[in-house]
Amino acid sequence: MFPMSLDGEFKLTSPELEDISAILSKVEQALRAARATNISRIGNRVVFQGGIFRLVMNWNILVPVGRGEIEIVPGKPGTVKYGFSCVQMLILLTLMVGAMSVALISREGLSAHAIIFLVIGWLWLFGMNYVISAVRLPRFVRRAVGV
């Protein structure tokens, strides 16, 4: 399946129901520190928006994330589930490469070299951002919940 989201989960050591609220508060605090927008708590879940259309540096952890959610599932052991949508990054980088392709093809013409350059450019821009996010975001969630 094409990578348009980053989802995962990990176990927690038996959080009590009172601790879930404290954990969610830590998650909200970490999201505020990362300058997420529209942060809201719905039950045992925190939903938020990130993305590039915020006044943050491009290395901000939430730039590739259009929206996301982090959920604490009580139990013994408890579970932290998270999901991050990368659709916004996919669309924006595809539009950027599309604009580059118009400029390149109008200048150089449609050639195999131009097509290869554009495909590699798109794979580099989207692929590397996705890979970096796949490493950074789970660590961000673990730190946010205090694991």
N, CA, C and O atoms as CSV, one atom per row, in Angstrom:
chain,resi,resn,atom,element,x,y,z
A,1,MET,N,N,0.834,-1.176,0.000
A,1,MET,CA,C,0.000,0.000,0.000
A,1,MET,C,C,0.887,1.251,0.000
A,1,MET,O,O,1.965,1.254,0.593
A,2,PHE,N,N,0.435,2.283,-0.652
A,2,PHE,CA,C,1.212,3.516,-0.757
A,2,PHE,C,C,1.265,4.225,0.598
A,2,PHE,O,O,0.239,4.330,1.270
A,3,PRO,N,N,2.435,4.711,1.012
A,3,PRO,CA,C,2.565,5.311,2.342
A,3,PRO,C,C,1.968,6.716,2.434
A,3,PRO,O,O,2.604,7.692,2.040
A,4,MET,N,N,0.758,6.812,2.950
A,4,MET,CA,C,0.131,8.116,3.148
A,4,MET,C,C,-0.092,8.405,4.623
A,4,MET,O,O,-0.598,9.468,4.984
A,5,SER,N,N,0.287,7.460,5.474
A,5,SER,CA,C,0.154,7.683,6.917
A,5,SER,C,C,1.227,6.882,7.642
A,5,SER,O,O,1.809,5.943,7.100
A,6,LEU,N,N,1.464,7.279,8.863
A,6,LEU,CA,C,2.366,6.555,9.756
A,6,LEU,C,C,1.558,6.163,10.978
A,6,LEU,O,O,1.111,7.024,11.736
A,7,ASP,N,N,1.370,4.878,11.168
A,7,ASP,CA,C,0.571,4.382,12.283
A,7,ASP,C,C,1.405,3.404,13.089
A,7,ASP,O,O,2.294,2.741,12.555
A,8,GLY,N,N,1.114,3.322,14.362
A,8,GLY,CA,C,1.822,2.361,15.199
A,8,GLY,C,C,1.221,2.307,16.582
A,8,GLY,O,O,0.271,3.019,16.905
A,9,GLU,N,N,1.799,1.447,17.384
A,9,GLU,CA,C,1.374,1.317,18.766
A,9,GLU,C,C,2.495,0.682,19.568
A,9,GLU,O,O,3.368,0.005,19.024
A,10,PHE,N,N,2.452,0.912,20.861
A,10,PHE,CA,C,3.378,0.251,21.772
A,10,PHE,C,C,2.711,0.114,23.137
A,10,PHE,O,O,1.744,0.813,23.440
A,11,LYS,N,N,3.232,-0.784,23.947
A,11,LYS,CA,C,2.644,-1.090,25.255
A,11,LYS,C,C,3.197,-0.164,26.330
A,11,LYS,O,O,4.349,0.268,26.275
A,12,LEU,N,N,2.345,0.126,27.309
A,12,LEU,CA,C,2.724,0.877,28.502
A,12,LEU,C,C,2.616,-0.034,29.703
A,12,LEU,O,O,1.871,-1.013,29.682
A,13,THR,N,N,3.348,0.280,30.739
A,13,THR,CA,C,3.230,-0.499,31.971
A,13,THR,C,C,1.981,-0.048,32.714
A,13,THR,O,O,1.948,1.047,33.275
A,14,SER,N,N,0.984,-0.865,32.718
A,14,SER,CA,C,-0.290,-0.709,33.409
A,14,SER,C,C,-0.633,0.684,33.923
A,14,SER,O,O,-0.561,0.918,35.129
A,15,PRO,N,N,-1.001,1.605,33.055
A,15,PRO,CA,C,-1.423,2.906,33.598
A,15,PRO,C,C,-2.793,2.794,34.241
A,15,PRO,O,O,-3.701,2.166,33.697
A,16,GLU,N,N,-2.929,3.406,35.395
A,16,GLU,CA,C,-4.229,3.472,36.038
A,16,GLU,C,C,-5.055,4.512,35.301
A,16,GLU,O,O,-4.496,5.338,34.580
A,17,LEU,N,N,-6.378,4.491,35.465
A,17,LEU,CA,C,-7.222,5.458,34.777
A,17,LEU,C,C,-6.856,6.893,35.130
A,17,LEU,O,O,-6.957,7.773,34.276
A,18,GLU,N,N,-6.426,7.158,36.386
A,18,GLU,CA,C,-6.010,8.501,36.773
A,18,GLU,C,C,-4.752,8.913,36.021
A,18,GLU,O,O,-4.590,10.083,35.677
A,19,ASP,N,N,-3.875,7.973,35.768
A,19,ASP,CA,C,-2.614,8.264,35.071
A,19,ASP,C,C,-2.844,8.584,33.594
A,19,ASP,O,O,-2.048,9.306,32.994
A,20,ILE,N,N,-3.905,8.064,33.004
A,20,ILE,CA,C,-4.182,8.317,31.594
A,20,ILE,C,C,-4.382,9.805,31.359
A,20,ILE,O,O,-3.908,10.344,30.359
A,21,SER,N,N,-5.073,10.467,32.265
A,21,SER,CA,C,-5.271,11.906,32.132
A,21,SER,C,C,-3.937,12.640,32.203
A,21,SER,O,O,-3.700,13.577,31.441
A,22,ALA,N,N,-3.066,12.217,33.115
A,22,ALA,CA,C,-1.742,12.845,33.232
A,22,ALA,C,C,-0.907,12.592,31.976
A,22,ALA,O,O,-0.197,13.483,31.510
A,23,ILE,N,N,-0.993,11.384,31.434
A,23,ILE,CA,C,-0.248,11.051,30.210
A,23,ILE,C,C,-0.756,11.897,29.057
A,23,ILE,O,O,0.037,12.428,28.279
A,24,LEU,N,N,-2.079,12.026,28.937
A,24,LEU,CA,C,-2.647,12.841,27.861
A,24,LEU,C,C,-2.264,14.312,28.013
A,24,LEU,O,O,-2.072,15.010,27.017
A,25,SER,N,N,-2.155,14.778,29.238
A,25,SER,CA,C,-1.702,16.149,29.461
A,25,SER,C,C,-0.269,16.334,28.988
A,25,SER,O,O,0.064,17.366,28.404
A,26,LYS,N,N,0.595,15.328,29.238
A,26,LYS,CA,C,1.978,15.382,28.737
A,26,LYS,C,C,2.012,15.392,27.215
A,26,LYS,O,O,2.812,16.105,26.608
A,27,VAL,N,N,1.136,14.596,26.599
A,27,VAL,CA,C,1.062,14.552,25.136
A,27,VAL,C,C,0.658,15.923,24.596
A,27,VAL,O,O,1.261,16.427,23.649
A,28,GLU,N,N,-0.366,16.519,25.205
A,28,GLU,CA,C,-0.804,17.850,24.768
A,28,GLU,C,C,0.317,18.872,24.928
A,28,GLU,O,O,0.506,19.727,24.063
A,29,GLN,N,N,1.060,18.787,26.028
A,29,GLN,CA,C,2.172,19.708,26.266
A,29,GLN,C,C,3.254,19.530,25.194
A,29,GLN,O,O,3.788,20.516,24.687
A,30,ALA,N,N,3.576,18.289,24.849
A,30,ALA,CA,C,4.583,18.027,23.809
A,30,ALA,C,C,4.105,18.542,22.453
A,30,ALA,O,O,4.901,19.067,21.674
A,31,LEU,N,N,2.823,18.397,22.170
A,31,LEU,CA,C,2.275,18.899,20.914
A,31,LEU,C,C,2.301,20.428,20.872
A,31,LEU,O,O,2.589,21.019,19.831
A,32,ARG,N,N,2.003,21.061,21.998
A,32,ARG,CA,C,2.093,22.525,22.053
A,32,ARG,C,C,3.538,22.977,21.830
A,32,ARG,O,O,3.783,23.957,21.127
A,33,ALA,N,N,4.487,22.263,22.427
A,33,ALA,CA,C,5.906,22.600,22.251
A,33,ALA,C,C,6.327,22.453,20.791
A,33,ALA,O,O,7.190,23.188,20.312
A,34,ALA,N,N,5.713,21.501,20.085
A,34,ALA,CA,C,6.009,21.299,18.657
A,34,ALA,C,C,5.167,22.223,17.784
A,34,ALA,O,O,5.234,22.155,16.557
A,35,ARG,N,N,4.377,23.080,18.415
A,35,ARG,CA,C,3.547,24.089,17.751
A,35,ARG,C,C,2.450,23.478,16.875
A,35,ARG,O,O,2.152,23.977,15.790
A,36,ALA,N,N,1.857,22.386,17.372
A,36,ALA,CA,C,0.696,21.805,16.699
A,36,ALA,C,C,-0.476,22.773,16.850
A,36,ALA,O,O,-0.495,23.608,17.754
A,37,THR,N,N,-1.445,22.648,15.957
A,37,THR,CA,C,-2.630,23.497,16.026
A,37,THR,C,C,-3.861,22.623,16.234
A,37,THR,O,O,-3.818,21.409,16.033
A,38,ASN,N,N,-4.950,23.251,16.636
A,38,ASN,CA,C,-6.241,22.572,16.840
A,38,ASN,C,C,-6.104,21.309,17.689
A,38,ASN,O,O,-6.633,20.254,17.340
A,39,ILE,N,N,-5.395,21.431,18.795
A,39,ILE,CA,C,-5.218,20.299,19.713
A,39,ILE,C,C,-6.498,20.142,20.521
A,39,ILE,O,O,-6.983,21.097,21.128
A,40,SER,N,N,-7.039,18.931,20.523
A,40,SER,CA,C,-8.220,18.684,21.356
A,40,SER,C,C,-8.187,17.259,21.877
A,40,SER,O,O,-7.675,16.341,21.236
A,41,ARG,N,N,-8.751,17.114,23.059
A,41,ARG,CA,C,-8.817,15.805,23.702
A,41,ARG,C,C,-10.230,15.274,23.565
A,41,ARG,O,O,-11.196,15.952,23.914
A,42,ILE,N,N,-10.344,14.061,23.056
A,42,ILE,CA,C,-11.631,13.399,22.891
A,42,ILE,C,C,-11.523,12.050,23.582
A,42,ILE,O,O,-10.966,11.103,23.028
A,43,GLY,N,N,-12.051,11.967,24.778
A,43,GLY,CA,C,-11.913,10.742,25.560
A,43,GLY,C,C,-10.451,10.502,25.910
A,43,GLY,O,O,-9.799,11.360,26.505
A,44,ASN,N,N,-9.942,9.340,25.540
A,44,ASN,CA,C,-8.542,8.988,25.789
A,44,ASN,C,C,-7.667,9.254,24.567
A,44,ASN,O,O,-6.625,8.622,24.392
A,45,ARG,N,N,-8.095,10.192,23.726
A,45,ARG,CA,C,-7.418,10.453,22.468
A,45,ARG,C,C,-7.156,11.950,22.340
A,45,ARG,O,O,-7.996,12.772,22.707
A,46,VAL,N,N,-5.979,12.293,21.816
A,46,VAL,CA,C,-5.646,13.681,21.512
A,46,VAL,C,C,-5.512,13.776,19.998
A,46,VAL,O,O,-4.742,13.034,19.388
A,47,VAL,N,N,-6.259,14.687,19.397
A,47,VAL,CA,C,-6.173,14.916,17.949
A,47,VAL,C,C,-5.593,16.309,17.723
A,47,VAL,O,O,-5.762,17.205,18.550
A,48,PHE,N,N,-4.912,16.479,16.601
A,48,PHE,CA,C,-4.226,17.746,16.342
A,48,PHE,C,C,-3.938,17.887,14.858
A,48,PHE,O,O,-4.137,16.960,14.072
A,49,GLN,N,N,-3.464,19.070,14.498
A,49,GLN,CA,C,-3.018,19.326,13.130
A,49,GLN,C,C,-1.589,19.829,13.179
A,49,GLN,O,O,-1.172,20.489,14.131
A,50,GLY,N,N,-0.855,19.503,12.140
A,50,GLY,CA,C,0.516,19.985,11.979
A,50,GLY,C,C,0.621,20.583,10.594
A,50,GLY,O,O,-0.217,21.391,10.195
A,51,GLY,N,N,1.626,20.198,9.872
A,51,GLY,CA,C,1.760,20.613,8.479
A,51,GLY,C,C,2.713,21.764,8.267
A,51,GLY,O,O,3.274,22.328,9.206
A,52,ILE,N,N,2.874,22.089,7.021
A,52,ILE,CA,C,3.841,23.096,6.624
A,52,ILE,C,C,3.291,24.512,6.752
A,52,ILE,O,O,4.069,25.465,6.791
A,53,PHE,N,N,1.987,24.674,6.817
A,53,PHE,CA,C,1.387,25.998,6.854
A,53,PHE,C,C,1.296,26.551,8.277
A,53,PHE,O,O,0.266,27.084,8.689
A,54,ARG,N,N,2.384,26.412,9.007
A,54,ARG,CA,C,2.526,26.990,10.341
A,54,ARG,C,C,3.852,27.738,10.343
A,54,ARG,O,O,4.736,27.433,9.543
A,55,LEU,N,N,3.995,28.691,11.215
A,55,LEU,CA,C,5.240,29.446,11.282
A,55,LEU,C,C,6.262,28.682,12.116
A,55,LEU,O,O,6.514,29.008,13.276
A,56,VAL,N,N,6.849,27.649,11.491
A,56,VAL,CA,C,7.855,26.819,12.152
A,56,VAL,C,C,8.989,26.562,11.169
A,56,VAL,O,O,8.838,26.755,9.962
A,57,MET,N,N,10.117,26.127,11.699
A,57,MET,CA,C,11.248,25.752,10.851
A,57,MET,C,C,10.908,24.442,10.131
A,57,MET,O,O,10.050,23.684,10.583
A,58,ASN,N,N,11.578,24.189,9.026
A,58,ASN,CA,C,11.247,22.990,8.254
A,58,ASN,C,C,11.688,21.691,8.937
A,58,ASN,O,O,11.294,20.614,8.488
A,59,TRP,N,N,12.481,21.750,9.992
A,59,TRP,CA,C,12.848,20.535,10.724
A,59,TRP,C,C,11.904,20.277,11.891
A,59,TRP,O,O,12.143,19.356,12.673
A,60,ASN,N,N,10.850,21.055,12.029
A,60,ASN,CA,C,9.855,20.813,13.061
A,60,ASN,C,C,9.286,19.411,12.868
A,60,ASN,O,O,8.996,19.002,11.744
A,61,ILE,N,N,9.131,18.693,13.944
A,61,ILE,CA,C,8.704,17.289,13.896
A,61,ILE,C,C,7.359,17.089,13.205
A,61,ILE,O,O,7.107,16.022,12.646
A,62,LEU,N,N,6.494,18.098,13.236
A,62,LEU,CA,C,5.146,17.940,12.694
A,62,LEU,C,C,4.960,18.533,11.294
A,62,LEU,O,O,3.831,18.571,10.805
A,63,VAL,N,N,6.011,18.990,10.641
A,63,VAL,CA,C,5.874,19.538,9.286
A,63,VAL,C,C,5.304,18.501,8.311
A,63,VAL,O,O,4.428,18.853,7.521
A,64,PRO,N,N,5.756,17.243,8.327
A,64,PRO,CA,C,5.193,16.273,7.375
A,64,PRO,C,C,3.792,15.777,7.720
A,64,PRO,O,O,3.179,15.055,6.933
A,65,VAL,N,N,3.284,16.157,8.887
A,65,VAL,CA,C,2.016,15.628,9.390
A,65,VAL,C,C,0.903,16.643,9.174
A,65,VAL,O,O,0.923,17.724,9.762
A,66,GLY,N,N,-0.066,16.300,8.334
A,66,GLY,CA,C,-1.216,17.172,8.155
A,66,GLY,C,C,-2.121,17.142,9.368
A,66,GLY,O,O,-2.576,18.185,9.838
A,67,ARG,N,N,-2.381,15.953,9.875
A,67,ARG,CA,C,-3.191,15.777,11.085
A,67,ARG,C,C,-2.770,14.478,11.743
A,67,ARG,O,O,-2.172,13.609,11.110
A,68,GLY,N,N,-3.088,14.360,13.008
A,68,GLY,CA,C,-2.696,13.144,13.719
A,68,GLY,C,C,-3.520,12.933,14.957
A,68,GLY,O,O,-4.304,13.788,15.368
A,69,GLU,N,N,-3.324,11.770,15.546
A,69,GLU,CA,C,-3.992,11.454,16.804
A,69,GLU,C,C,-3.136,10.478,17.595
A,69,GLU,O,O,-2.441,9.623,17.046
A,70,ILE,N,N,-3.218,10.645,18.903
A,70,ILE,CA,C,-2.513,9.763,19.836
A,70,ILE,C,C,-3.547,9.311,20.859
A,70,ILE,O,O,-4.226,10.136,21.471
A,71,GLU,N,N,-3.665,8.002,21.043
A,71,GLU,CA,C,-4.687,7.447,21.933
A,71,GLU,C,C,-4.036,6.563,22.986
A,71,GLU,O,O,-3.117,5.799,22.694
A,72,ILE,N,N,-4.527,6.679,24.216
A,72,ILE,CA,C,-4.089,5.814,25.308
A,72,ILE,C,C,-5.216,4.826,25.582
A,72,ILE,O,O,-6.326,5.229,25.931
A,73,VAL,N,N,-4.939,3.547,25.427
A,73,VAL,CA,C,-5.932,2.493,25.669
A,73,VAL,C,C,-5.607,1.858,27.010
A,73,VAL,O,O,-4.552,1.243,27.164
A,74,PRO,N,N,-6.514,2.000,27.996
A,74,PRO,CA,C,-6.220,1.432,29.315
A,74,PRO,C,C,-6.201,-0.084,29.262
A,74,PRO,O,O,-6.809,-0.702,28.389
A,75,GLY,N,N,-5.501,-0.658,30.198
A,75,GLY,CA,C,-5.413,-2.105,30.290
A,75,GLY,C,C,-4.162,-2.489,31.041
A,75,GLY,O,O,-3.436,-1.633,31.547
A,76,LYS,N,N,-3.921,-3.767,31.108
A,76,LYS,CA,C,-2.717,-4.266,31.767
A,76,LYS,C,C,-2.013,-5.194,30.803
A,76,LYS,O,O,-2.358,-6.374,30.760
A,77,PRO,N,N,-1.077,-4.749,30.051
A,77,PRO,CA,C,-0.541,-3.387,29.989
A,77,PRO,C,C,-1.406,-2.494,29.099
A,77,PRO,O,O,-2.170,-2.967,28.258
A,78,GLY,N,N,-1.259,-1.207,29.311
A,78,GLY,CA,C,-1.955,-0.229,28.469
A,78,GLY,C,C,-1.266,-0.135,27.118
A,78,GLY,O,O,-0.146,-0.614,26.943
A,79,THR,N,N,-1.936,0.474,26.185
A,79,THR,CA,C,-1.391,0.609,24.834
A,79,THR,C,C,-1.483,2.054,24.390
A,79,THR,O,O,-2.475,2.734,24.652
A,80,VAL,N,N,-0.447,2.515,23.717
A,80,VAL,CA,C,-0.455,3.825,23.086
A,80,VAL,C,C,-0.559,3.582,21.591
A,80,VAL,O,O,0.293,2.917,21.001
A,81,LYS,N,N,-1.604,4.123,20.981
A,81,LYS,CA,C,-1.790,4.010,19.534
A,81,LYS,C,C,-1.640,5.398,18.938
A,81,LYS,O,O,-2.100,6.383,19.517
A,82,TYR,N,N,-0.993,5.477,17.778
A,82,TYR,CA,C,-0.834,6.777,17.133
A,82,TYR,C,C,-1.002,6.640,15.631
A,82,TYR,O,O,-0.737,5.593,15.041
A,83,GLY,N,N,-1.444,7.717,15.042
A,83,GLY,CA,C,-1.608,7.765,13.586
A,83,GLY,C,C,-1.333,9.178,13.104
A,83,GLY,O,O,-1.827,10.149,13.677
A,84,PHE,N,N,-0.541,9.286,12.047
A,84,PHE,CA,C,-0.185,10.574,11.467
A,84,PHE,C,C,-0.477,10.526,9.970
A,84,PHE,O,O,-0.013,9.621,9.275
A,85,SER,N,N,-1.232,11.483,9.478
A,85,SER,CA,C,-1.547,11.550,8.052
A,85,SER,C,C,-0.474,12.358,7.324
A,85,SER,O,O,-0.133,13.466,7.740
A,86,CYS,N,N,0.051,11.799,6.240
A,86,CYS,CA,C,1.070,12.472,5.429
A,86,CYS,C,C,0.516,12.892,4.070
A,86,CYS,O,O,1.285,13.180,3.152
A,87,VAL,N,N,-0.800,12.930,3.931
A,87,VAL,CA,C,-1.432,13.264,2.662
A,87,VAL,C,C,-1.080,14.691,2.234
A,87,VAL,O,O,-0.828,14.942,1.055
A,88,GLN,N,N,-1.063,15.625,3.190
A,88,GLN,CA,C,-0.726,17.006,2.855
A,88,GLN,C,C,0.681,17.081,2.251
A,88,GLN,O,O,0.886,17.765,1.249
A,89,MET,N,N,1.642,16.385,2.850
A,89,MET,CA,C,3.009,16.369,2.330
A,89,MET,C,C,3.035,15.747,0.933
A,89,MET,O,O,3.719,16.251,0.043
A,90,LEU,N,N,2.303,14.669,0.740
A,90,LEU,CA,C,2.232,14.006,-0.562
A,90,LEU,C,C,1.717,14.956,-1.632
A,90,LEU,O,O,2.295,15.050,-2.715
A,91,ILE,N,N,0.640,15.654,-1.335
A,91,ILE,CA,C,0.040,16.571,-2.318
A,91,ILE,C,C,0.973,17.739,-2.609
A,91,ILE,O,O,1.200,18.075,-3.771
A,92,LEU,N,N,1.515,18.361,-1.565
A,92,LEU,CA,C,2.381,19.523,-1.768
A,92,LEU,C,C,3.641,19.187,-2.555
A,92,LEU,O,O,4.021,19.930,-3.460
A,93,LEU,N,N,4.292,18.080,-2.221
A,93,LEU,CA,C,5.512,17.715,-2.933
A,93,LEU,C,C,5.215,17.275,-4.361
A,93,LEU,O,O,6.029,17.496,-5.257
A,94,THR,N,N,4.078,16.665,-4.580
A,94,THR,CA,C,3.688,16.302,-5.949
A,94,THR,C,C,3.427,17.560,-6.773
A,94,THR,O,O,3.812,17.629,-7.940
A,95,LEU,N,N,2.777,18.551,-6.174
A,95,LEU,CA,C,2.555,19.817,-6.878
A,95,LEU,C,C,3.883,20.530,-7.174
A,95,LEU,O,O,4.058,21.103,-8.249
A,96,MET,N,N,4.809,20.487,-6.218
A,96,MET,CA,C,6.123,21.107,-6.442
A,96,MET,C,C,6.851,20.448,-7.601
A,96,MET,O,O,7.391,21.133,-8.470
A,97,VAL,N,N,6.867,19.124,-7.616
A,97,VAL,CA,C,7.536,18.412,-8.708
A,97,VAL,C,C,6.778,18.633,-10.016
A,97,VAL,O,O,7.395,18.704,-11.079
A,98,GLY,N,N,5.462,18.741,-9.953
A,98,GLY,CA,C,4.683,19.053,-11.151
A,98,GLY,C,C,5.062,20.402,-11.729
A,98,GLY,O,O,5.198,20.543,-12.945
A,99,ALA,N,N,5.234,21.404,-10.863
A,99,ALA,CA,C,5.662,22.727,-11.335
A,99,ALA,C,C,7.073,22.657,-11.922
A,99,ALA,O,O,7.362,23.286,-12.940
A,100,MET,N,N,7.946,21.887,-11.271
A,100,MET,CA,C,9.302,21.717,-11.819
A,100,MET,C,C,9.250,21.028,-13.178
A,100,MET,O,O,10.035,21.349,-14.070
A,101,SER,N,N,8.326,20.079,-13.334
A,101,SER,CA,C,8.248,19.348,-14.596
A,101,SER,C,C,7.801,20.258,-15.736
A,101,SER,O,O,8.289,20.139,-16.859
A,102,VAL,N,N,6.870,21.169,-15.445
A,102,VAL,CA,C,6.433,22.109,-16.477
A,102,VAL,C,C,7.608,22.963,-16.925
A,102,VAL,O,O,7.831,23.150,-18.121
A,103,ALA,N,N,8.357,23.478,-15.958
A,103,ALA,CA,C,9.521,24.311,-16.292
A,103,ALA,C,C,10.582,23.510,-17.041
A,103,ALA,O,O,11.139,23.987,-18.030
A,104,LEU,N,N,10.858,22.310,-16.577
A,104,LEU,CA,C,11.905,21.485,-17.195
A,104,LEU,C,C,11.514,21.038,-18.595
A,104,LEU,O,O,12.330,21.098,-19.515
A,105,ILE,N,N,10.291,20.596,-18.763
A,105,ILE,CA,C,9.856,20.102,-20.072
A,105,ILE,C,C,9.729,21.235,-21.071
A,105,ILE,O,O,10.026,21.056,-22.252
A,106,SER,N,N,9.287,22.408,-20.608
A,106,SER,CA,C,9.198,23.534,-21.552
A,106,SER,C,C,10.583,23.991,-21.993
A,106,SER,O,O,10.741,24.528,-23.089
A,107,ARG,N,N,11.581,23.783,-21.148
A,107,ARG,CA,C,12.944,24.199,-21.483
A,107,ARG,C,C,13.716,23.121,-22.235
A,107,ARG,O,O,14.387,23.407,-23.227
A,108,GLU,N,N,13.620,21.887,-21.760
A,108,GLU,CA,C,14.417,20.790,-22.309
A,108,GLU,C,C,13.637,19.876,-23.245
A,108,GLU,O,O,14.234,19.124,-24.015
A,109,GLY,N,N,12.323,19.932,-23.186
A,109,GLY,CA,C,11.518,18.996,-23.961
A,109,GLY,C,C,11.321,17.714,-23.176
A,109,GLY,O,O,12.007,17.470,-22.184
A,110,LEU,N,N,10.386,16.903,-23.622
A,110,LEU,CA,C,10.088,15.650,-22.933
A,110,LEU,C,C,11.109,14.601,-23.361
A,110,LEU,O,O,11.081,14.111,-24.490
A,111,SER,N,N,11.995,14.271,-22.453
A,111,SER,CA,C,13.018,13.269,-22.737
A,111,SER,C,C,13.068,12.271,-21.593
A,111,SER,O,O,12.512,12.490,-20.517
A,112,ALA,N,N,13.744,11.184,-21.860
A,112,ALA,CA,C,13.890,10.164,-20.822
A,112,ALA,C,C,14.651,10.730,-19.628
A,112,ALA,O,O,14.339,10.420,-18.478
A,113,HIS,N,N,15.655,11.564,-19.911
A,113,HIS,CA,C,16.433,12.162,-18.825
A,113,HIS,C,C,15.568,13.052,-17.941
A,113,HIS,O,O,15.693,13.029,-16.716
A,114,ALA,N,N,14.694,13.834,-18.562
A,114,ALA,CA,C,13.815,14.722,-17.794
A,114,ALA,C,C,12.860,13.908,-16.925
A,114,ALA,O,O,12.638,14.243,-15.761
A,115,ILE,N,N,12.305,12.862,-17.476
A,115,ILE,CA,C,11.373,12.024,-16.720
A,115,ILE,C,C,12.083,11.342,-15.557
A,115,ILE,O,O,11.563,11.305,-14.442
A,116,ILE,N,N,13.265,10.805,-15.815
A,116,ILE,CA,C,14.035,10.142,-14.757
A,116,ILE,C,C,14.383,11.149,-13.657
A,116,ILE,O,O,14.266,10.842,-12.470
A,117,PHE,N,N,14.811,12.351,-14.054
A,117,PHE,CA,C,15.148,13.392,-13.085
A,117,PHE,C,C,13.943,13.734,-12.208
A,117,PHE,O,O,14.080,13.872,-10.992
A,118,LEU,N,N,12.777,13.871,-12.811
A,118,LEU,CA,C,11.577,14.228,-12.056
A,118,LEU,C,C,11.127,13.102,-11.126
A,118,LEU,O,O,10.722,13.348,-9.990
A,119,VAL,N,N,11.202,11.879,-11.615
A,119,VAL,CA,C,10.811,10.748,-10.776
A,119,VAL,C,C,11.754,10.619,-9.586
A,119,VAL,O,O,11.312,10.438,-8.452
A,120,ILE,N,N,13.047,10.712,-9.847
A,120,ILE,CA,C,14.017,10.627,-8.753
A,120,ILE,C,C,13.848,11.806,-7.800
A,120,ILE,O,O,13.952,11.643,-6.584
A,121,GLY,N,N,13.587,12.989,-8.348
A,121,GLY,CA,C,13.350,14.157,-7.498
A,121,GLY,C,C,12.159,13.967,-6.588
A,121,GLY,O,O,12.226,14.296,-5.404
A,122,TRP,N,N,11.057,13.436,-7.126
A,122,TRP,CA,C,9.865,13.205,-6.310
A,122,TRP,C,C,10.136,12.140,-5.248
A,122,TRP,O,O,9.770,12.296,-4.083
A,123,LEU,N,N,10.789,11.047,-5.677
A,123,LEU,CA,C,11.098,9.988,-4.715
A,123,LEU,C,C,12.001,10.495,-3.599
A,123,LEU,O,O,11.836,10.119,-2.438
A,124,TRP,N,N,12.949,11.343,-3.951
A,124,TRP,CA,C,13.847,11.902,-2.953
A,124,TRP,C,C,13.073,12.816,-1.995
A,124,TRP,O,O,13.181,12.672,-0.777
A,125,LEU,N,N,12.303,13.743,-2.538
A,125,LEU,CA,C,11.586,14.697,-1.695
A,125,LEU,C,C,10.556,14.009,-0.800
A,125,LEU,O,O,10.560,14.200,0.416
A,126,PHE,N,N,9.685,13.219,-1.394
A,126,PHE,CA,C,8.657,12.569,-0.587
A,126,PHE,C,C,9.238,11.396,0.193
A,126,PHE,O,O,9.004,11.259,1.394
A,127,GLY,N,N,9.997,10.553,-0.499
A,127,GLY,CA,C,10.517,9.342,0.134
A,127,GLY,C,C,11.399,9.622,1.336
A,127,GLY,O,O,11.228,9.008,2.389
A,128,MET,N,N,12.338,10.540,1.190
A,128,MET,CA,C,13.235,10.835,2.307
A,128,MET,C,C,12.492,11.517,3.450
A,128,MET,O,O,12.764,11.230,4.615
A,129,ASN,N,N,11.567,12.408,3.142
A,129,ASN,CA,C,10.764,13.020,4.205
A,129,ASN,C,C,9.950,11.963,4.943
A,129,ASN,O,O,9.825,12.011,6.167
A,130,TYR,N,N,9.403,11.017,4.202
A,130,TYR,CA,C,8.607,9.951,4.815
A,130,TYR,C,C,9.485,9.059,5.696
A,130,TYR,O,O,9.107,8.727,6.820
A,131,VAL,N,N,10.652,8.675,5.186
A,131,VAL,CA,C,11.555,7.803,5.945
A,131,VAL,C,C,12.021,8.500,7.221
A,131,VAL,O,O,12.020,7.897,8.295
A,132,ILE,N,N,12.414,9.753,7.107
A,132,ILE,CA,C,12.848,10.509,8.289
A,132,ILE,C,C,11.707,10.613,9.298
A,132,ILE,O,O,11.925,10.462,10.500
A,133,SER,N,N,10.500,10.868,8.817
A,133,SER,CA,C,9.337,10.950,9.703
A,133,SER,C,C,9.038,9.611,10.356
A,133,SER,O,O,8.651,9.564,11.524
A,134,ALA,N,N,9.213,8.525,9.620
A,134,ALA,CA,C,8.951,7.192,10.161
A,134,ALA,C,C,9.896,6.860,11.310
A,134,ALA,O,O,9.572,6.030,12.160
A,135,VAL,N,N,11.056,7.500,11.341
A,135,VAL,CA,C,11.994,7.307,12.444
A,135,VAL,C,C,11.708,8.290,13.579
A,135,VAL,O,O,11.710,7.902,14.748
A,136,ARG,N,N,11.465,9.543,13.248
A,136,ARG,CA,C,11.326,10.597,14.260
A,136,ARG,C,C,9.993,10.571,15.005
A,136,ARG,O,O,9.964,10.777,16.218
A,137,LEU,N,N,8.893,10.322,14.302
A,137,LEU,CA,C,7.574,10.439,14.941
A,137,LEU,C,C,7.323,9.409,16.051
A,137,LEU,O,O,6.805,9.789,17.101
A,138,PRO,N,N,7.664,8.125,15.872
A,138,PRO,CA,C,7.472,7.189,17.000
A,138,PRO,C,C,8.292,7.577,18.234
A,138,PRO,O,O,7.832,7.405,19.363
A,139,ARG,N,N,9.504,8.100,18.023
A,139,ARG,CA,C,10.311,8.558,19.164
A,139,ARG,C,C,9.647,9.755,19.846
A,139,ARG,O,O,9.658,9.871,21.071
A,140,PHE,N,N,9.069,10.644,19.031
A,140,PHE,CA,C,8.354,11.806,19.579
A,140,PHE,C,C,7.203,11.345,20.478
A,140,PHE,O,O,7.012,11.883,21.569
A,141,VAL,N,N,6.443,10.357,20.022
A,141,VAL,CA,C,5.303,9.867,20.804
A,141,VAL,C,C,5.787,9.216,22.094
A,141,VAL,O,O,5.216,9.451,23.159
A,142,ARG,N,N,6.842,8.397,22.006
A,142,ARG,CA,C,7.371,7.743,23.208
A,142,ARG,C,C,7.832,8.770,24.246
A,142,ARG,O,O,7.568,8.624,25.439
A,143,ARG,N,N,8.524,9.809,23.773
A,143,ARG,CA,C,8.967,10.860,24.701
A,143,ARG,C,C,7.776,11.622,25.266
A,143,ARG,O,O,7.781,11.991,26.440
A,144,ALA,N,N,6.755,11.862,24.444
A,144,ALA,CA,C,5.591,12.620,24.883
A,144,ALA,C,C,4.838,11.896,26.001
A,144,ALA,O,O,4.330,12.537,26.921
A,145,VAL,N,N,4.763,10.574,25.925
A,145,VAL,CA,C,4.041,9.835,26.974
A,145,VAL,C,C,4.948,9.475,28.152
A,145,VAL,O,O,4.477,8.963,29.167
A,146,GLY,N,N,6.231,9.739,28.016
A,146,GLY,CA,C,7.147,9.512,29.122
A,146,GLY,C,C,7.746,8.122,29.174
A,146,GLY,O,O,8.097,7.633,30.248
A,147,VAL,N,N,7.865,7.483,28.020
A,147,VAL,CA,C,8.475,6.140,27.986
A,147,VAL,C,C,9.930,6.273,27.615
A,147,VAL,O,O,10.638,5.270,27.527
